[in-house]
């Protein structure tokens, strides 16, 4: 198939990595795949367009000319502000199929142009439910993925103190305040490593709140280095659309604890793969950390089942064929 992937992302993040990996894997499977995006965006697109906003008629016209000239079979968009632009560009072009992937939890605002969409992809059933008012012609839950080939499964003995890891965007809804409160409920045999970046004022507030606690703010770190440093990964988000970092930790042999909102329950279907706790409940989070740290046999069994679960259900080599 001749496929155009579209993303107007300005910066390289999880969603953009998703697109790049999808492009590469589809090419490995023999498809002729191209990318459209911003000229100064992170995807180095073959087709550079302005993508000013969701009503960018100029970009829609230019994209329409490209779609007609290049005879694509599929155009696949990933960013919400691109949906209407791409749908308008594809309108009335015979033989061209339009697929949109929805990565966020909040509902998509209805638009007449969505009648042109042939199929919707949602990484979780909860996200899929938000698409129901659009009456999709075809829709499917297809999860995000990891390439398990690049993650070495290396469980390790607990550090002293036991090291809890929190990795990702530093933002209130990611539960960093709850993580600090959970650490306050634990004793001196635990410490917390926070990796990632966020608003400088919020980070300063967290640092002030963490005074007297065993907390280190690492900024940007590589995944292999981070997973070597931590014994347990936590995802205390108030509501997480998916949670790729869980897959990365599970593939690496790091036991995981996450809140039971959004994507994590679909990544962790049972206590064999990880622990789910109520959102915005630092006491429950602390209890789960303490319990897991105190049970060597449980951690060993959990990491083994978690890796197998990721290999079976979330490896890129099995997920991309479902998109295909």
VOBA-1610 file (N, C-alpha, C; in pm, whole numbers, padded with zeros to 5 digits, always signed):
BEGIN
Unk+00084-00120+00000Unk+00000+00000+00000Unk+00087+00125+00000Unk+00034+00230-00054Unk+00100+00361-00053Unk+00031+00444+00055Unk+00103+00479+00160Unk+00045+00535+00282Unk+00109+00669+00314Unk+00025+00766+00353Unk+00075+00894+00403Unk+00039+00906+00551Unk+00141+00916+00636Unk+00121+00944+00778Unk+00130+01095+00800Unk+00035+01149+00877Unk+00027+01294+00896Unk+00036+01329+01044Unk+00126+01420+01077Unk+00136+01471+01214Unk+00195+01611+01211Unk+00122+01706+01269Unk+00169+01845+01273Unk+00241+01877+01404Unk+00290+01776+01472Unk+00355+01797+01602Unk+00470+01896+01592Unk+00483+01977+01696Unk+00590+02076+01700Unk+00715+02022+01770Unk+00695+01927+01861Unk+00806+01875+01941Unk+00803+01723+01939Unk+00916+01663+01969Unk+00925+01518+01972Unk+00883+01467+02109Unk+00775+01389+02113Unk+00727+01329+02236Unk+00680+01188+02207Unk+00599+01134+02300Unk+00552+00998+02283Unk+00470+00977+02157Unk+00382+01073+02126Unk+00298+01060+02007Unk+00378+01062+01879Unk+00483+01144+01876Unk+00565+01157+01757Unk+00655+01033+01739Unk+00704+00981+01852Unk+00780+00855+01847Unk+00692+00743+01794Unk+00564+00744+01835Unk+00466+00647+01786Unk+00458+00651+01634Unk+00448+00771+01578Unk+00437+00785+01432Unk+00564+00737+01363Unk+00680+00777+01414Unk+00807+00737+01353Unk+00824+00586+01354Unk+00790+00523+01466Unk+00802+00377+01475Unk+00703+00308+01383Unk+00583+00364+01371Unk+00483+00306+01281Unk+00531+00314+01136Unk+00587+00428+01098Unk+00639+00445+00963Unk+00746+00340+00934Unk+00839+00326+01026Unk+00950+00232+01006Unk+00900+00088+00995Unk+00808+00050+01083Unk+00760-00089+01082Unk+00677-00119+00958Unk+00596-00023+00914Unk+00518-00043+00792Unk+00609-00056+00670Unk+00717+00021+00668Unk+00813+00009+00558Unk+00879-00129+00560Unk+00911-00179+00680Unk+00968-00313+00690Unk+00873-00418+00634Unk+00744-00390+00645Unk+00643-00484+00597Unk+00611-00463+00449Unk+00690-00381+00381Unk+00681-00369+00237Unk+00596-00257+00183Unk+00546-00169+00269Unk+00461-00059+00224Unk+00543+00065+00188Unk+00489+00144+00098Unk+00551+00269+00056Unk+00493+00381+00144Unk+00567+00420+00247Unk+00514+00510+00350Unk+00585+00645+00345Unk+00506+00752+00349Unk+00558+00888+00348Unk+00499+00965+00467Unk+00558+01080+00495Unk+00516+01159+00612Unk+00488+01303+00569Unk+00377+01359+00620Unk+00346+01501+00604Unk+00344+01566+00741Unk+00405+01682+00753Unk+00409+01752+00881Unk+00466+01890+00865Unk+00497+01954+00975Unk+00555+02088+00972Unk+00699+02084+00921Unk+00737+02187+00849Unk+00873+02190+00792Unk+00979+02189+00901Unk+00952+02251+01015Unk+01048+02254+01125Unk+01006+02160+01238Unk+00918+02066+01208Unk+00874+01971+01308Unk+00975+01861+01331Unk+00947+01770+01424Unk+01044+01668+01463Unk+01047+01545+01373Unk+00958+01539+01272Unk+00944+01416+01194Unk+01018+01420+01061Unk+01086+01531+01030Unk+01152+01551+00900Unk+01064+01500+00786Unk+00948+01565+00767Unk+00850+01514+00671Unk+00895+01529+00526Unk+00852+01436+00444Unk+00876+01448+00301Unk+00788+01553+00238Unk+00670+01577+00300Unk+00577+01680+00255Unk+00561+01780+00368Unk+00623+01897+00356Unk+00620+01999+00461Unk+00507+02098+00433Unk+00419+02115+00533Unk+00303+02203+00520Unk+00291+02286+00647Unk+00218+02401+00642Unk+00211+02489+00759Unk+00136+02430+00878Unk+00020+02367+00855Unk-00064+02314+00963Unk-00080+02418+01075Unk-00140+02531+01038Unk-00154+02641+01134Unk-00252+02609+01246Unk-00366+02548+01211Unk-00468+02514+01309Unk-00568+02419+01243Unk-00675+02386+01316Unk-00774+02289+01266Unk-00860+02346+01153Unk-00852+02478+01130Unk-00930+02540+01022Unk-00839+02595+00912Unk-00721+02535+00898Unk-00622+02584+00802Unk-00660+02538+00661Unk-00745+02617+00595Unk-00795+02583+00461Unk-00682+02579+00360Unk-00583+02665+00376Unk-00470+02671+00284Unk-00393+02539+00286Unk-00365+02488+00405Unk-00296+02360+00416Unk-00381+02248+00359Unk-00512+02252+00384Unk-00601+02149+00330Unk-00594+02145+00177Unk-00592+02263+00113Unk-00584+02267-00033Unk-00452+02210-00084Unk-00344+02248-00019Unk-00212+02197-00061Unk-00203+02047-00040Unk-00257+02000+00073Unk-00255+01857+00101Unk-00342+01781+00000Unk-00452+01842-00038Unk-00540+01779-00137Unk-00467+01758-00270Unk-00391+01857-00312Unk-00315+01844-00437Unk-00214+01729-00426Unk-00151+01719-00309Unk-00054+01611-00287Unk-00122+01475-00293Unk-00238+01463-00226Unk-00310+01335-00223Unk-00351+01292-00364Unk-00394+01387-00444Unk-00433+01354-00581Unk-00312+01317-00666Unk-00207+01396-00654Unk-00088+01375-00738Unk-00015+01245-00704Unk-00008+01213-00576Unk+00073+01099-00531Unk-00003+00967-00528Unk-00134+00972-00548Unk-00216+00850-00553Unk-00196+00760-00431Unk-00213+00817-00313Unk-00204+00738-00191Unk-00327+00649-00176Unk-00308+00534-00115Unk-00420+00446-00081Unk-00479+00481+00055Unk-00390+00521+00148Unk-00430+00549+00286Unk-00368+00680+00331Unk-00447+00762+00399Unk-00391+00875+00473Unk-00432+00855+00618Unk-00334+00866+00708Unk-00353+00831+00849Unk-00301+00945+00935Unk-00391+01010+01010Unk-00355+01126+01092Unk-00365+01094+01240Unk-00286+01167+01321Unk-00272+01132+01463Unk-00298+01247+01560Unk-00294+01371+01513Unk-00307+01487+01601Unk-00444+01550+01579Unk-00515+01581+01686Unk-00654+01626+01678Unk-00672+01747+01586Unk-00579+01843+01593Unk-00596+01963+01510Unk-00580+01934+01361Unk-00526+01817+01329Unk-00510+01779+01188Unk-00632+01709+01131Unk-00722+01660+01217Unk-00831+01576+01170Unk-00916+01644+01063Unk-00963+01765+01092Unk-01052+01831+00996Unk-00976+01875+00870Unk-00851+01914+00887Unk-00770+01954+00771Unk-00753+01835+00676Unk-00719+01720+00730Unk-00697+01602+00648Unk-00828+01552+00588Unk-00936+01556+00667Unk-01066+01512+00615Unk-01112+01600+00500Unk-01091+01731+00513Unk-01128+01823+00404Unk-01043+01795+00280Unk-00914+01769+00301Unk-00825+01742+00188Unk-00864+01613+00115Unk-00912+01515+00190Unk-00944+01384+00132Unk-01084+01377+00073Unk-01165+01478+00100Unk-01307+01474+00059Unk-01319+01455-00093Unk-01395+01354-00131Unk-01428+01335-00272Unk-01320+01269-00356Unk-01207+01231-00296Unk-01102+01164-00372Unk-01133+01015-00374Unk-01167+00959-00488Unk-01209+00818-00494Unk-01093+00723-00464Unk-01125+00617-00391Unk-01026+00513-00363Unk-00935+00541-00246Unk-00935+00665-00196Unk-00849+00700-00084Unk-00921+00672+00048Unk-00857+00599+00138Unk-00914+00571+00270Unk-00850+00660+00375Unk-00932+00711+00466Unk-00886+00801+00572Unk-00901+00733+00708Unk-00790+00724+00780Unk-00790+00665+00914Unk-00737+00769+01013Unk-00804+00781+01128Unk-00761+00872+01234Unk-00736+00792+01361Unk-00626+00821+01429Unk-00599+00762+01560Unk-00622+00868+01666Unk-00700+00832+01766Unk-00730+00922+01878Unk-00650+00877+01999Unk-00559+00964+02047Unk-00469+00927+02156Unk-00514+00980+02292Unk-00612+01070+02297Unk-00648+01137+02421Unk-00783+01089+02473Unk-00804+01114+02604Unk-00925+01063+02670Unk-01048+01150+02650Unk-01030+01281+02637Unk-01149+01365+02630Unk-01214+01355+02491Unk-01345+01374+02483Unk-01417+01350+02358Unk-01374+01441+02244Unk-01385+01388+02122Unk-01362+01468+02002Unk-01488+01548+01972Unk-01472+01677+01944Unk-01588+01760+01910Unk-01641+01719+01772Unk-01770+01693+01763Unk-01830+01648+01638Unk-01810+01751+01527Unk-01794+01702+01404Unk-01776+01789+01288Unk-01829+01717+01165Unk-01892+01791+01076Unk-01949+01731+00955Unk-01842+01662+00870Unk-01720+01711+00874Unk-01613+01652+00794Unk-01580+01509+00836Unk-01618+01472+00959Unk-01585+01337+01005Unk-01666+01230+00933Unk-01764+01272+00853Unk-01835+01173+00769Unk-01739+01114+00665Unk-01630+01183+00639Unk-01532+01135+00541Unk-01439+01029+00599Unk-01435+01014+00731Unk-01340+00923+00796Unk-01387+00779+00777Unk-01296+00696+00728Unk-01329+00555+00706Unk-01309+00470+00830Unk-01213+00504+00915Unk-01189+00424+01034Unk-01119+00503+01143Unk-01155+00470+01268Unk-01092+00531+01386Unk-01018+00423+01464Unk-00901+00459+01515Unk-00824+00371+01604Unk-00815+00437+01740Unk-00836+00359+01846Unk-00822+00407+01984Unk-00731+00310+02059Unk-00634+00359+02136Unk-00544+00269+02208Unk-00610+00194+02324Unk-00722+00245+02376Unk-00791+00178+02486Unk-00942+00180+02461Unk-01012+00092+02530Unk-01158+00088+02516Unk-01223+00214+02571Unk-01162+00275+02671Unk-01216+00399+02727Unk-01210+00512+02624Unk-01099+00520+02551Unk-01088+00622+02446Unk-01187+00590+02334Unk-01200+00463+02301Unk-01295+00423+02196Unk-01436+00468+02231Unk-01473+00459+02359Unk-01608+00498+02402Unk-01634+00645+02378Unk-01529+00729+02382Unk-01548+00872+02358Unk-01580+00901+02212Unk-01554+00805+02123Unk-01579+00824+01980Unk-01720+00783+01939Unk-01793+00718+02028Unk-01925+00666+01994Unk-02020+00772+01939Unk-02023+00896+01994Unk-02113+00998+01939Unk-02085+01033+01793Unk-01966+01000+01743Unk-01932+01030+01603Unk-01986+00924+01507Unk-02039+00814+01562Unk-02092+00704+01480Unk-01991+00658+01375Unk-01874+00610+01418Unk-01771+00570+01322Unk-01818+00458+01230Unk-01773+00462+01105Unk-01802+00352+01013Unk-01734+00225+01061Unk-01607+00237+01095Unk-01529+00127+01151Unk-01445+00186+01264Unk-01434+00113+01374Unk-01347+00156+01483Unk-01289+00034+01551Unk-01174+00051+01612Unk-01108-00062+01676Unk-01017-00014+01788Unk-01006-00096+01892Unk-00906-00074+01997Unk-00778-00144+01953Unk-00674-00067+01930Unk-00542-00120+01897Unk-00444-00047+01988Unk-00378-00117+02079Unk-00297-00047+02180Unk-00171+00014+02122Unk-00112+00104+02199Unk+00023+00148+02169Unk+00118+00032+02196Unk+00244+00050+02168Unk+00336-00064+02171Unk+00473-00025+02222Unk+00556-00128+02241Unk+00700-00111+02256Unk+00767-00214+02166Unk+00889-00187+02130Unk+00970-00285+02058Unk+01048-00363+02163Unk+01001-00482+02199Unk+01064-00555+02309Unk+01208-00593+02277Unk+01245-00589+02150Unk+01382-00624+02113Unk+01485-00527+02169Unk+01443-00404+02200Unk+01539-00304+02247Unk+01539-00291+02399Unk+01458-00374+02468Unk+01453-00369+02614Unk+01505-00502+02670Unk+01619-00495+02738Unk+01673-00613+02803Unk+01600-00638+02934Unk+01555-00762+02952Unk+01484-00799+03076Unk+01589-00827+03183Unk+01603-00733+03276Unk+01709-00744+03376Unk+01657-00710+03516Unk+01579-00800+03577Unk+01541-00778+03717Unk+01667-00772+03803Unk+01662-00691+03907Unk+01779-00680+03993Unk+01737-00675+04140Unk+01828-00709+04231Unk+01797-00699+04374Unk+01766-00555+04413Unk+01692-00539+04522Unk+01657-00405+04569Unk+01780-00327+04611Unk+01776-00199+04579Unk+01878-00109+04630Unk+01851-00080+04778Unk+01949-00019+04841Unk+01930+00031+04978Unk+01966+00179+04978Unk+01871+00270+04996Unk+01729+00244+05020Unk+01656+00195+04894Unk+01538+00137+04914Unk+01454+00095+04801Unk+01422+00219+04717Unk+01445+00208+04588Unk+01434+00325+04500Unk+01309+00317+04415Unk+01222+00415+04433Unk+01097+00426+04357Unk+01122+00523+04243Unk+01074+00488+04124Unk+01094+00574+04007Unk+00963+00630+03954Unk+00968+00756+03912Unk+00855+00822+03848Unk+00910+00895+03727Unk+00868+00853+03608Unk+00927+00902+03484Unk+00821+00959+03392Unk+00844+01080+03340Unk+00752+01139+03243Unk+00733+01287+03267Unk+00636+01342+03199Unk+00606+01485+03212Unk+00575+01520+03357Unk+00638+01626+03407Unk+00613+01670+03544Unk+00499+01771+03541Unk+00382+01726+03581Unk+00260+01806+03573Unk+00166+01759+03683Unk+00081+01848+03739Unk-00005+01807+03849Unk-00087+01681+03823Unk-00143+01665+03701Unk-00230+01550+03676Unk-00154+01419+03667Unk-00020+01428+03664Unk+00062+01307+03663Unk+00085+01251+03804Unk+00034+01321+03905Unk+00035+01265+04039Unk+00164+01281+04118Unk+00247+01377+04082Unk+00372+01394+04155Unk+00351+01433+04301Unk+00250+01516+04326Unk+00220+01552+04466Unk+00181+01428+04545Unk+00102+01340+04484Unk+00061+01217+04552Unk+00181+01127+04579Unk+00277+01125+04485Unk+00396+01043+04505Unk+00477+01094+04624Unk+00487+01226+04638Unk+00559+01282+04752Unk+00488+01249+04883Unk+00356+01258+04883Unk+00281+01225+05005Unk+00294+01076+05038Unk+00298+00992+04935Unk+00317+00848+04959Unk+00454+00824+05022Unk+00557+00892+04972Unk+00690+00877+05029Unk+00693+00921+05175Unk+00616+01022+05207Unk+00608+01071+05345Unk+00549+00965+05437Unk+00466+00876+05380Unk+00406+00768+05458Unk+00502+00651+05480Unk+00611+00649+05404Unk+00708+00541+05416Unk+00822+00584+05509Unk+00915+00492+05537Unk+01025+00526+05629Unk+01152+00559+05551Unk+01261+00569+05625Unk+01387+00613+05564Unk+01449+00510+05472Unk+01390+00392+05463Unk+01442+00288+05375Unk+01391+00300+05231Unk+01324+00412+05201Unk+01273+00435+05066Unk+01316+00572+05017Unk+01340+00582+04887Unk+01366+00712+04825Unk+01293+00717+04690Unk+01279+00838+04637Unk+01205+00860+04513Unk+01294+00934+04413Unk+01300+00881+04291Unk+01368+00949+04181Unk+01263+00997+04082Unk+01262+01127+04056Unk+01168+01187+03961Unk+01246+01229+03838Unk+01211+01170+03723Unk+01279+01202+03597Unk+01178+01264+03500Unk+01225+01358+03422Unk+01137+01427+03328Unk+01143+01576+03347Unk+01069+01646+03263Unk+01067+01791+03268Unk+00924+01842+03277Unk+00909+01965+03321Unk+00778+02026+03332Unk+00789+02175+03354Unk+00676+02238+03383Unk+00674+02382+03410Unk+00766+02413+03528Unk+00854+02511+03509Unk+00957+02540+03610Unk+00896+02580+03744Unk+00784+02651+03741Unk+00720+02692+03867Unk+00665+02572+03943Unk+00606+02479+03868Unk+00552+02360+03934Unk+00665+02272+03988Unk+00773+02259+03911Unk+00886+02180+03958Unk+00945+02242+04084Unk+00955+02375+04089Unk+01007+02444+04208Unk+00916+02419+04328Unk+00786+02418+04303Unk+00690+02391+04410Unk+00708+02249+04465Unk+00729+02154+04376Unk+00750+02015+04419Unk+00879+02002+04500Unk+00983+02070+04454Unk+01111+02064+04526Unk+01096+02121+04667Unk+01020+02228+04680Unk+00996+02286+04811Unk+00917+02189+04899Unk+00818+02124+04838Unk+00734+02029+04912Unk+00813+01906+04954Unk+00918+01872+04880Unk+00994+01751+04909Unk+01103+01771+05013Unk+01113+01891+05068Unk+01216+01919+05169Unk+01205+01820+05284Unk+01317+01760+05320Unk+01318+01662+05428Unk+01291+01520+05384Unk+01254+01502+05257Unk+01228+01368+05203Unk+01346+01324+05116Unk+01360+01195+05098Unk+01467+01142+05013Unk+01418+01142+04868Unk+01433+01256+04802Unk+01384+01275+04666Unk+01494+01340+04583Unk+01512+01290+04463Unk+01605+01352+04368Unk+01531+01380+04238Unk+01552+01498+04182Unk+01497+01537+04053Unk+01608+01524+03950Unk+01592+01433+03856Unk+01699+01397+03765Unk+01695+01471+03632Unk+01581+01534+03598Unk+01568+01591+03464Unk+01558+01480+03361Unk+01618+01503+03243Unk+01613+01402+03138Unk+01710+01288+03170Unk+01666+01164+03152Unk+01751+01047+03169Unk+01719+00947+03058Unk+01814+00862+03025Unk+01788+00755+02931Unk+01714+00643+03003Unk+01627+00573+02930Unk+01550+00465+02992Unk+01639+00357+03052Unk+01738+00305+02981Unk+01820+00198+03041Unk+01885+00242+03172Unk+01938+00365+03175Unk+02001+00414+03298Unk+01899+00425+03410Unk+01782+00477+03378Unk+01680+00497+03481Unk+01634+00362+03538Unk+01610+00265+03451Unk+01562+00135+03498Unk+01670+00061+03577Unk+01795+00093+03555Unk+01902+00035+03637Unk+01899+00093+03778Unk+01856+00218+03789Unk+01857+00287+03918Unk+01738+00255+04006Unk+01622+00219+03945Unk+01500+00208+04023Unk+01460+00062+04046Unk+01390+00039+04157Unk+01342-00094+04193Unk+01194-00113+04161Unk+01119-00005+04169Unk+00975-00008+04142Unk+00939+00117+04063Unk+00864+00102+03956Unk+00816+00218+03881Unk+00672+00247+03922Unk+00642+00373+03947Unk+00505+00412+03979Unk+00452+00507+03872Unk+00322+00494+03843Unk+00251+00586+03754Unk+00127+00632+03831Unk+00140+00738+03911Unk+00030+00781+03999Unk-00065+00882+03935Unk-00076+00881+03803Unk-00158+00980+03732Unk-00303+00978+03777Unk-00366+01096+03775Unk-00508+01102+03808Unk-00591+01031+03702Unk-00547+01041+03577Unk-00609+00967+03468Unk-00508+00965+03352Unk-00463+00845+03316Unk-00359+00828+03216Unk-00420+00774+03087Unk-00407+00846+02974Unk-00467+00796+02850Unk-00420+00657+02813Unk-00290+00631+02828Unk-00239+00496+02799Unk-00134+00457+02903Unk-00011+00499+02887Unk+00094+00466+02983Unk+00204+00380+02925Unk+00269+00428+02818Unk+00375+00350+02753Unk+00489+00319+02848Unk+00517+00410+02942Unk+00628+00385+03035Unk+00605+00258+03115Unk+00480+00221+03136Unk+00452+00094+03203Unk+00502-00023+03119Unk+00474-00019+02989Unk+00520-00125+02901Unk+00673-00132+02900Unk+00737-00016+02899Unk+00883-00012+02894Unk+00943-00072+03021Unk+00884-00039+03135Unk+00934-00095+03261Unk+00906-00245+03270Unk+00787-00287+03231Unk+00751-00427+03236Unk+00840-00511+03145Unk+00876-00455+03029Unk+00965-00525+02937Unk+01107-00534+02992Unk+01142-00444+03084Unk+01278-00437+03137Unk+01296-00511+03269Unk+01189-00567+03323Unk+01200-00640+03449Unk+01183-00554+03572Unk+01118-00438+03558Unk+01091-00349+03672Unk+00944-00365+03712Unk+00916-00405+03837Unk+00776-00416+03879Unk+00708-00280+03880Unk+00577-00278+03851Unk+00507-00151+03831Unk+00384-00140+03921Unk+00356-00015+03959Unk+00235+00021+04033Unk+00175+00141+03962Unk+00046+00135+03932Unk-00020+00246+03861Unk-00158+00268+03918Unk-00214+00384+03888Unk-00351+00410+03930Unk-00448+00340+03835Unk-00567+00316+03885Unk-00667+00236+03811Unk-00758+00323+03725Unk-00702+00425+03662Unk-00780+00517+03580Unk-00719+00525+03441Unk-00802+00518+03339Unk-00754+00534+03202Unk-00692+00407+03148Unk-00572+00420+03091Unk-00508+00309+03023Unk-00448+00200+03109Unk-00391+00230+03227Unk-00324+00126+03304Unk-00404-00001+03329Unk-00536+00004+03359Unk-00608-00123+03379Unk-00609-00212+03256Unk-00592-00155+03136Unk-00588-00238+03016Unk-00448-00289+02987Unk-00349-00229+03052Unk-00212-00278+03042Unk-00185-00382+03151Unk-00245-00362+03267Unk-00225-00450+03382Unk-00358-00518+03414Unk-00390-00630+03347Unk-00521-00693+03366Unk-00536-00767+03498Unk-00424-00802+03564Unk-00434-00875+03691Unk-00312-00845+03776Unk-00315-00893+03900Unk-00203-00872+03993Unk-00078-00949+03952Unk-00089-01035+03853Unk+00028-01105+03802Unk+00124-01012+03729Unk+00070-00907+03669Unk+00153-00817+03588Unk+00193-00690+03660Unk+00119-00650+03762Unk+00148-00526+03832Unk+00039-00499+03934Unk+00047-00382+03997Unk-00048-00345+04101Unk-00121-00218+04059Unk-00253-00219+04075Unk-00334-00100+04052Unk-00385-00047+04186Unk-00381+00088+04200Unk-00429+00152+04323Unk-00523+00265+04284Unk-00608+00309+04377Unk-00698+00422+04347Unk-00618+00549+04318Unk-00669+00629+04226Unk-00605+00756+04196Unk-00621+00853+04312Unk-00523+00942+04327Unk-00525+01049+04428Unk-00540+00993+04568Unk-00473+00880+04593Unk-00477+00814+04724Unk-00335+00778+04765Unk-00259+00874+04821Unk-00119+00849+04857Unk-00101+00734+04956Unk-00195+00718+05046Unk-00184+00609+05144Unk-00189+00473+05075Unk-00282+00456+04982Unk-00290+00329+04909Unk-00164+00306+04826Unk-00111+00412+04768Unk+00012+00401+04690Unk+00128+00359+04780Unk+00139+00420+04897Unk+00245+00384+04992Unk+00232+00239+05037Unk+00110+00196+05064Unk+00089+00057+05108Unk+00132-00041+05000Unk+00101-00010+04875Unk+00138-00098+04764Unk+00290-00104+04748Unk+00356+00011+04761Unk+00502+00015+04752Unk+00565-00069+04862Unk+00518-00050+04983Unk+00573-00121+05098Unk+00552-00273+05083Unk+00432-00312+05040Unk+00400-00452+05024Unk+00487-00518+04917Unk+00502-00450+04803Unk+00580-00506+04693Unk+00729-00513+04728Unk+00780-00410+04794Unk+00921-00409+04833Unk+00952-00520+04933Unk+00853-00559+05011Unk+00876-00658+05116Unk+00854-00802+05073Unk+00829-00826+04944Unk+00797-00961+04899Unk+00881-00994+04774Unk+00997-01056+04798Unk+01087-01090+04688Unk+01023-01185+04589Unk+00953-01286+04639Unk+00892-01387+04552Unk+00786-01323+04461Unk+00708-01232+04518Unk+00603-01167+04439Unk+00664-01084+04328Unk+00770-01009+04358Unk+00835-00927+04256Unk+00893-01014+04145Unk+00955-01125+04182Unk+01014-01214+04081Unk+00908-01270+03989Unk+00797-01313+04046Unk+00688-01369+03965Unk+00625-01260+03878Unk+00607-01142+03935Unk+00543-01032+03864Unk+00625-00989+03743Unk+00756-00975+03760Unk+00839-00930+03649Unk+00841-01033+03536Unk+00838-01160+03572Unk+00836-01267+03471Unk+00707-01263+03391Unk+00593-01254+03461Unk+00463-01250+03392Unk+00448-01120+03312Unk+00500-01009+03365Unk+00486-00881+03297Unk+00559-00882+03162Unk+00680-00933+03160Unk+00754-00939+03034Unk+00681-01026+02931Unk+00631-01141+02975Unk+00559-01230+02885Unk+00433-01163+02832Unk+00364-01089+02919Unk+00242-01019+02881Unk+00270-00912+02775Unk+00378-00838+02792Unk+00414-00734+02695Unk+00453-00798+02562Unk+00532-00903+02568Unk+00572-00971+02445Unk+00451-01020+02366Unk+00353-01072+02435Unk+00237-01132+02370Unk+00140-01028+02316Unk+00121-00918+02389Unk+00012-00825+02358Unk+00053-00687+02311Unk+00178-00645+02336Unk+00216-00506+02310Unk+00345-00491+02231Unk+00397-00597+02175Unk+00517-00586+02093Unk+00479-00526+01958Unk+00561-00435+01908Unk+00532-00366+01783Unk+00509-00463+01668Unk+00576-00577+01670Unk+00563-00673+01561Unk+00429-00741+01557Unk+00355-00738+01668Unk+00221-00796+01668Unk+00112-00691+01662Unk+00144-00566+01703Unk+00043-00459+01704Unk+00028-00396+01566Unk+00138-00367+01498Unk+00130-00298+01369Unk+00050-00378+01266Unk+00059-00511+01261Unk-00028-00583+01168Unk-00177-00561+01193Unk-00215-00530+01315Unk-00355-00499+01344Unk-00394-00364+01284Unk-00303-00269+01287Unk-00327-00141+01220Unk-00333-00161+01070Unk-00243-00243+01021Unk-00236-00272+00878Unk-00366-00332+00826
//
